[in-house]
Amino acid sequence: MGRWVRLVNLKDPMTDSAPHQDPRRRAVEALFAWYAEMGVDVPDLASVPATPQLPVAAKAPAPSAGHVVSIVRAAAMPIESEAASLAGACETIAALREALTRFEGCTLKATATNLVFADGNPQAPLMLIGEAPGRDEDLRGLPFVGRSGQLLDRMLAAIGHDRGTSFISNILYWRPPANRTPTTEEMAACLPFAQRLIGLVRPRVLVALGGIAAKQLLGTTDGIMRLRGRWQRFTLPDGTQIPLMPTFHPAYLLRQPAHKRLAWRDLLAVKESLATGRTEPASYQ
């Protein structure tokens, strides 16, 4: 018990240390003093080298706002750059489809059942681009085969066309889970492939089915109500311009059948353009 009393009254050697002494060495001295008080043999601290002083790293300057933006852009660019590189290197439609099977830059691929690439005749003068596959398309691996596809077939038949005289695809090649709206990143990853597909097909007339397809192909923020019924231009990398008609997506028309009359006007404009090359049918708007 007396030994524990002496511990309480033990003078703290840390208070006797020089002010400039390393606090870690003072802690060791205090521990050794306690061991000595308890009767433990301890080495002479004079033989223990002082703790070396480590160099202090210079504080890095805070990044500027512009530098932060550059970092964000650099992190976002690789997927789009990879997609553009893969798509641009494809000289045939078959090669483009094969490139998509190897492409891992779109997260939708992980949850989809099948790649949904295209359907119809790639030599046809008419090409239609929708938004993304739905449940039926995901299961079968073909675009527009569900209810909206059945309506699209009737729309094409109304102007004297079918899948043998048209070519059909989407902006996205994998189904978004639960048919949700695709994200900006998902669309950006797939867009280079859609653009390259158009360049390989080189249709005489291009139809954008729905607002997402129209916005992506035209690089605009205008909604489909403003865009539909008015001829636009899709420009290929070599400067070739393809007439583009935005119209409603068949899935939208199933929910809003009253707008079928507007879509019919758009289709009449497409029919006339295919027959005459005219792209200013003001009377159809």
C-alpha positions as a Markdown table, in Angstrom:
| # | Residue | x | y | z |
|---|---|---|---|---|
| 1 | Met | 0.0 | 0.0 | 0.0 |
| 2 | Gly | 2.9 | 2.3 | 0.8 |
| 3 | Arg | 4.3 | 1.9 | -2.6 |
| 4 | Trp | 0.9 | 3.1 | -4.1 |
| 5 | Val | 1.1 | 6.2 | -1.8 |
| 6 | Arg | 4.5 | 7.0 | -3.1 |
| 7 | Leu | 3.0 | 6.8 | -6.6 |
| 8 | Val | 0.4 | 9.4 | -5.8 |
| 9 | Asn | 3.1 | 11.7 | -4.4 |
| 10 | Leu | 5.5 | 11.0 | -7.3 |
| 11 | Lys | 6.7 | 14.2 | -8.8 |
| 12 | Asp | 5.7 | 14.3 | -12.5 |
| 13 | Pro | 9.0 | 14.3 | -14.5 |
| 14 | Met | 7.2 | 16.0 | -17.4 |
| 15 | Thr | 7.0 | 19.2 | -15.4 |
| 16 | Asp | 10.8 | 19.2 | -15.0 |
| 17 | Ser | 11.5 | 18.7 | -18.6 |
| 18 | Ala | 12.9 | 21.5 | -20.7 |
| 19 | Pro | 10.2 | 23.4 | -22.5 |
| 20 | His | 11.7 | 22.6 | -25.9 |
| 21 | Gln | 11.9 | 18.8 | -25.3 |
| 22 | Asp | 9.9 | 16.5 | -27.5 |
| 23 | Pro | 6.6 | 15.7 | -25.7 |
| 24 | Arg | 6.9 | 12.1 | -26.9 |
| 25 | Arg | 10.3 | 11.8 | -25.1 |
| 26 | Arg | 8.8 | 13.4 | -21.9 |
| 27 | Ala | 6.0 | 10.8 | -22.0 |
| 28 | Val | 8.6 | 8.0 | -22.2 |
| 29 | Glu | 10.6 | 9.5 | -19.3 |
| 30 | Ala | 7.4 | 9.6 | -17.2 |
| 31 | Leu | 6.6 | 5.9 | -18.0 |
| 32 | Phe | 10.2 | 4.8 | -17.2 |
| 33 | Ala | 10.1 | 6.8 | -13.9 |
| 34 | Trp | 6.8 | 5.0 | -12.9 |
| 35 | Tyr | 8.4 | 1.6 | -13.8 |
| 36 | Ala | 11.5 | 2.5 | -11.6 |
| 37 | Glu | 9.2 | 3.4 | -8.7 |
| 38 | Met | 7.5 | 0.0 | -9.1 |
| 39 | Gly | 10.9 | -1.7 | -8.8 |
| 40 | Val | 11.3 | -2.6 | -12.5 |
| 41 | Asp | 14.8 | -2.3 | -14.0 |
| 42 | Val | 14.8 | 0.2 | -16.8 |
| 43 | Pro | 17.5 | 1.3 | -19.2 |
| 44 | Asp | 19.3 | 4.6 | -18.9 |
| 45 | Leu | 17.4 | 7.1 | -21.0 |
| 46 | Ala | 20.6 | 8.8 | -21.9 |
| 47 | Ser | 21.4 | 5.9 | -24.1 |
| 48 | Val | 18.1 | 6.2 | -26.0 |
| 49 | Pro | 18.4 | 8.5 | -29.0 |
| 50 | Ala | 16.1 | 11.5 | -29.2 |
| 51 | Thr | 13.1 | 11.1 | -31.5 |
| 52 | Pro | 14.0 | 12.5 | -34.9 |
| 53 | Gln | 12.1 | 15.5 | -36.1 |
| 54 | Leu | 10.2 | 14.6 | -39.2 |
| 55 | Pro | 10.0 | 17.3 | -41.9 |
| 56 | Val | 6.6 | 19.0 | -42.1 |
| 57 | Ala | 5.0 | 18.7 | -45.6 |
| 58 | Ala | 4.2 | 22.0 | -47.2 |
| 59 | Lys | 0.5 | 22.7 | -47.3 |
| 60 | Ala | -1.0 | 22.4 | -50.7 |
| 61 | Pro | -2.8 | 25.4 | -52.1 |
| 62 | Ala | -6.5 | 25.2 | -52.2 |
| 63 | Pro | -7.8 | 24.3 | -55.7 |
| 64 | Ser | -9.4 | 27.1 | -57.7 |
| 65 | Ala | -13.0 | 26.8 | -58.9 |
| 66 | Gly | -11.7 | 26.4 | -62.5 |
| 67 | His | -9.4 | 23.6 | -61.4 |
| 68 | Val | -12.3 | 21.8 | -59.7 |
| 69 | Val | -14.4 | 22.0 | -62.9 |
| 70 | Ser | -11.5 | 20.6 | -64.9 |
| 71 | Ile | -11.2 | 17.7 | -62.5 |
| 72 | Val | -15.0 | 17.0 | -62.8 |
| 73 | Arg | -14.9 | 17.2 | -66.6 |
| 74 | Ala | -11.8 | 15.0 | -66.8 |
| 75 | Ala | -13.6 | 12.4 | -64.7 |
| 76 | Ala | -16.7 | 12.5 | -66.9 |
| 77 | Met | -15.0 | 12.5 | -70.2 |
| 78 | Pro | -13.5 | 9.0 | -70.4 |
| 79 | Ile | -16.8 | 7.2 | -70.9 |
| 80 | Glu | -18.0 | 9.6 | -73.6 |
| 81 | Ser | -14.6 | 9.6 | -75.3 |
| 82 | Glu | -14.5 | 5.8 | -75.2 |
| 83 | Ala | -18.0 | 5.6 | -76.7 |
| 84 | Ala | -17.1 | 8.1 | -79.5 |
| 85 | Ser | -13.8 | 6.3 | -80.2 |
| 86 | Leu | -15.5 | 2.9 | -80.4 |
| 87 | Ala | -18.4 | 4.1 | -82.5 |
| 88 | Gly | -16.2 | 6.2 | -84.8 |
| 89 | Ala | -14.0 | 3.2 | -85.6 |
| 90 | Cys | -16.9 | 1.2 | -86.9 |
| 91 | Glu | -17.3 | 1.1 | -90.7 |
| 92 | Thr | -20.3 | -1.2 | -90.8 |
| 93 | Ile | -23.6 | -1.6 | -88.9 |
| 94 | Ala | -22.5 | -5.1 | -87.9 |
| 95 | Ala | -19.3 | -3.7 | -86.4 |
| 96 | Leu | -21.2 | -1.1 | -84.5 |
| 97 | Arg | -23.5 | -3.7 | -83.0 |
| 98 | Glu | -20.4 | -5.8 | -82.0 |
| 99 | Ala | -18.8 | -2.7 | -80.4 |
| 100 | Leu | -21.9 | -2.2 | -78.3 |
| 101 | Thr | -21.7 | -5.7 | -77.0 |
| 102 | Arg | -18.2 | -5.0 | -75.7 |
| 103 | Phe | -19.0 | -1.5 | -74.4 |
| 104 | Glu | -19.2 | -1.4 | -70.6 |
| 105 | Gly | -19.7 | 2.4 | -70.2 |
| 106 | Cys | -23.5 | 2.4 | -69.8 |
| 107 | Thr | -24.7 | 1.2 | -66.4 |
| 108 | Leu | -28.0 | 0.1 | -67.9 |
| 109 | Lys | -26.3 | -2.9 | -69.4 |
| 110 | Ala | -25.9 | -4.5 | -66.0 |
| 111 | Thr | -29.7 | -4.6 | -65.4 |
| 112 | Ala | -30.9 | -5.3 | -68.9 |
| 113 | Thr | -31.7 | -8.7 | -70.4 |
| 114 | Asn | -30.7 | -8.0 | -74.0 |
| 115 | Leu | -29.0 | -5.5 | -76.1 |
| 116 | Val | -31.7 | -3.9 | -78.2 |
| 117 | Phe | -30.0 | -2.6 | -81.3 |
| 118 | Ala | -32.2 | -2.0 | -84.4 |
| 119 | Asp | -34.8 | -3.6 | -86.7 |
| 120 | Gly | -35.8 | -3.1 | -90.3 |
| 121 | Asn | -34.0 | -2.4 | -93.5 |
| 122 | Pro | -30.7 | -0.5 | -93.2 |
| 123 | Gln | -30.9 | 0.4 | -96.9 |
| 124 | Ala | -34.3 | 2.1 | -96.4 |
| 125 | Pro | -34.8 | 5.8 | -97.1 |
| 126 | Leu | -36.7 | 6.3 | -93.8 |
| 127 | Met | -35.1 | 5.9 | -90.3 |
| 128 | Leu | -36.8 | 6.3 | -87.0 |
| 129 | Ile | -35.1 | 6.8 | -83.6 |
| 130 | Gly | -37.0 | 6.4 | -80.3 |
| 131 | Glu | -36.0 | 6.7 | -76.7 |
| 132 | Ala | -35.2 | 3.4 | -75.1 |
| 133 | Pro | -36.4 | -0.2 | -75.0 |
| 134 | Gly | -39.3 | -1.3 | -72.8 |
| 135 | Arg | -40.0 | -4.6 | -71.2 |
| 136 | Asp | -41.1 | -6.4 | -74.4 |
| 137 | Glu | -38.1 | -5.0 | -76.3 |
| 138 | Asp | -35.7 | -6.1 | -73.6 |
| 139 | Leu | -37.0 | -9.6 | -73.6 |
| 140 | Arg | -36.9 | -10.0 | -77.4 |
| 141 | Gly | -33.9 | -7.9 | -78.2 |
| 142 | Leu | -35.7 | -5.8 | -80.9 |
| 143 | Pro | -37.0 | -2.2 | -80.8 |
| 144 | Phe | -40.7 | -1.4 | -80.8 |
| 145 | Val | -42.3 | -4.8 | -80.5 |
| 146 | Gly | -44.7 | -4.1 | -77.6 |
| 147 | Arg | -47.9 | -2.1 | -77.7 |
| 148 | Ser | -46.1 | 1.1 | -78.8 |
| 149 | Gly | -44.4 | -0.9 | -81.5 |
| 150 | Gln | -47.7 | -2.2 | -82.8 |
| 151 | Leu | -49.0 | 1.4 | -83.0 |
| 152 | Leu | -45.8 | 2.4 | -84.8 |
| 153 | Asp | -46.4 | -0.3 | -87.4 |
| 154 | Arg | -49.9 | 1.1 | -88.0 |
| 155 | Met | -48.5 | 4.6 | -88.3 |
| 156 | Leu | -46.0 | 3.5 | -90.9 |
| 157 | Ala | -48.6 | 1.5 | -92.8 |
| 158 | Ala | -50.7 | 4.7 | -93.0 |
| 159 | Ile | -48.1 | 6.3 | -95.1 |
| 160 | Gly | -47.3 | 3.2 | -97.2 |
| 161 | His | -44.3 | 1.9 | -95.2 |
| 162 | Asp | -43.3 | -1.0 | -93.0 |
| 163 | Arg | -40.2 | -2.4 | -91.4 |
| 164 | Gly | -39.0 | -3.5 | -94.8 |
| 165 | Thr | -38.9 | 0.1 | -96.0 |
| 166 | Ser | -37.7 | 1.7 | -92.8 |
| 167 | Phe | -35.0 | 1.3 | -90.2 |
| 168 | Ile | -35.8 | 1.6 | -86.5 |
| 169 | Ser | -33.6 | 2.1 | -83.4 |
| 170 | Asn | -33.3 | 4.0 | -80.2 |
| 171 | Ile | -31.1 | 6.5 | -78.5 |
| 172 | Leu | -30.4 | 3.9 | -75.7 |
| 173 | Tyr | -29.7 | 0.3 | -76.4 |
| 174 | Trp | -30.6 | -1.2 | -73.0 |
| 175 | Arg | -33.8 | -0.9 | -71.0 |
| 176 | Pro | -33.8 | 1.5 | -68.0 |
| 177 | Pro | -35.1 | -0.4 | -64.9 |
| 178 | Ala | -38.9 | -0.1 | -64.6 |
| 179 | Asn | -38.9 | 2.0 | -67.8 |
| 180 | Arg | -37.7 | 5.0 | -65.8 |
| 181 | Thr | -36.4 | 8.1 | -67.6 |
| 182 | Pro | -32.8 | 7.6 | -68.6 |
| 183 | Thr | -30.2 | 9.7 | -66.8 |
| 184 | Thr | -28.0 | 12.3 | -68.5 |
| 185 | Glu | -25.0 | 10.0 | -68.1 |
| 186 | Glu | -26.7 | 7.0 | -69.7 |
| 187 | Met | -27.8 | 9.1 | -72.7 |
| 188 | Ala | -24.4 | 10.6 | -73.1 |
| 189 | Ala | -22.8 | 7.1 | -73.1 |
| 190 | Cys | -25.1 | 5.8 | -75.8 |
| 191 | Leu | -25.5 | 8.9 | -78.0 |
| 192 | Pro | -22.2 | 8.5 | -80.0 |
| 193 | Phe | -23.4 | 5.0 | -81.1 |
| 194 | Ala | -26.8 | 6.4 | -82.2 |
| 195 | Gln | -25.1 | 9.2 | -84.1 |
| 196 | Arg | -22.7 | 6.8 | -85.8 |
| 197 | Leu | -25.6 | 4.5 | -86.7 |
| 198 | Ile | -27.4 | 7.3 | -88.5 |
| 199 | Gly | -24.1 | 8.1 | -90.3 |
| 200 | Leu | -23.8 | 4.5 | -91.5 |
| 201 | Val | -27.5 | 4.2 | -92.6 |
| 202 | Arg | -27.6 | 7.7 | -94.2 |
| 203 | Pro | -31.4 | 7.8 | -94.6 |
| 204 | Arg | -33.1 | 10.4 | -96.8 |
| 205 | Val | -35.4 | 11.3 | -93.9 |
| 206 | Leu | -35.0 | 10.8 | -90.2 |
| 207 | Val | -37.8 | 10.8 | -87.6 |
| 208 | Ala | -37.2 | 11.4 | -83.9 |
| 209 | Leu | -39.9 | 9.7 | -81.9 |
| 210 | Gly | -40.5 | 11.6 | -78.7 |
| 211 | Gly | -38.8 | 14.5 | -76.8 |
| 212 | Ile | -35.7 | 12.6 | -75.5 |
| 213 | Ala | -34.8 | 11.4 | -79.0 |
| 214 | Ala | -35.4 | 14.9 | -80.5 |
| 215 | Lys | -33.4 | 16.7 | -77.8 |
| 216 | Gln | -30.4 | 14.3 | -78.0 |
| 217 | Leu | -30.2 | 14.3 | -81.8 |
| 218 | Leu | -30.7 | 18.1 | -82.1 |
| 219 | Gly | -28.7 | 19.1 | -79.0 |
| 220 | Thr | -31.6 | 21.3 | -77.8 |
| 221 | Thr | -33.6 | 21.8 | -74.6 |
| 222 | Asp | -36.9 | 22.5 | -76.5 |
| 223 | Gly | -39.7 | 20.2 | -75.7 |
| 224 | Ile | -41.5 | 18.0 | -78.2 |
| 225 | Met | -44.5 | 20.3 | -78.3 |
| 226 | Arg | -42.4 | 23.1 | -79.6 |
| 227 | Leu | -40.3 | 20.8 | -81.9 |
| 228 | Arg | -42.9 | 18.6 | -83.5 |
| 229 | Gly | -44.2 | 19.3 | -87.0 |
| 230 | Arg | -41.2 | 21.5 | -87.9 |
| 231 | Trp | -38.4 | 20.2 | -90.1 |
| 232 | Gln | -35.0 | 20.2 | -88.5 |
| 233 | Arg | -31.5 | 19.1 | -89.7 |
| 234 | Phe | -29.3 | 16.4 | -88.4 |
| 235 | Thr | -25.7 | 17.1 | -89.5 |
| 236 | Leu | -23.2 | 14.3 | -90.1 |
| 237 | Pro | -19.5 | 14.7 | -89.3 |
| 238 | Asp | -18.8 | 15.3 | -93.0 |
| 239 | Gly | -21.3 | 18.1 | -93.1 |
| 240 | Thr | -24.1 | 16.2 | -94.8 |
| 241 | Gln | -27.5 | 17.3 | -93.5 |
| 242 | Ile | -30.4 | 14.9 | -93.1 |
| 243 | Pro | -34.0 | 16.3 | -92.8 |
| 244 | Leu | -35.3 | 15.4 | -89.3 |
| 245 | Met | -38.9 | 15.5 | -88.3 |
| 246 | Pro | -39.7 | 15.3 | -84.5 |
| 247 | Thr | -43.0 | 13.8 | -83.6 |
| 248 | Phe | -44.7 | 12.1 | -80.6 |
| 249 | His | -43.5 | 8.8 | -79.3 |
| 250 | Pro | -46.1 | 6.0 | -79.9 |
| 251 | Ala | -46.1 | 5.3 | -76.1 |
| 252 | Tyr | -47.2 | 8.9 | -75.5 |
| 253 | Leu | -49.9 | 8.6 | -78.2 |
| 254 | Leu | -51.3 | 5.5 | -76.4 |
| 255 | Arg | -51.7 | 7.7 | -73.3 |
| 256 | Gln | -52.9 | 10.8 | -75.2 |
| 257 | Pro | -54.8 | 9.5 | -78.2 |
| 258 | Ala | -56.1 | 13.0 | -78.9 |
| 259 | His | -52.7 | 14.0 | -80.2 |
| 260 | Lys | -52.7 | 11.3 | -82.9 |
| 261 | Arg | -54.1 | 13.9 | -85.3 |
| 262 | Leu | -50.9 | 16.0 | -84.8 |
| 263 | Ala | -48.7 | 12.9 | -85.3 |
| 264 | Trp | -50.7 | 12.2 | -88.5 |
| 265 | Arg | -49.8 | 15.6 | -89.8 |
| 266 | Asp | -46.1 | 15.0 | -89.0 |
| 267 | Leu | -46.3 | 11.6 | -90.9 |
| 268 | Leu | -47.9 | 13.3 | -93.9 |
| 269 | Ala | -44.9 | 15.7 | -94.0 |
| 270 | Val | -42.5 | 12.7 | -93.9 |
| 271 | Lys | -44.4 | 11.0 | -96.7 |
| 272 | Glu | -44.3 | 14.1 | -98.9 |
| 273 | Ser | -40.6 | 14.6 | -98.2 |
| 274 | Leu | -39.8 | 11.0 | -99.1 |
| 275 | Ala | -41.7 | 11.4 | -102.4 |
| 276 | Thr | -40.6 | 14.9 | -103.4 |
| 277 | Gly | -37.7 | 15.9 | -101.2 |
| 278 | Arg | -39.7 | 18.9 | -99.8 |
| 279 | Thr | -39.1 | 19.7 | -96.2 |
| 280 | Glu | -41.2 | 22.8 | -95.6 |
| 281 | Pro | -44.8 | 21.5 | -95.5 |
| 282 | Ala | -46.2 | 24.5 | -93.6 |
| 283 | Ser | -49.7 | 23.4 | -94.2 |
| 284 | Tyr | -49.2 | 20.2 | -92.1 |
| 285 | Gln | -48.2 | 21.9 | -88.9 |
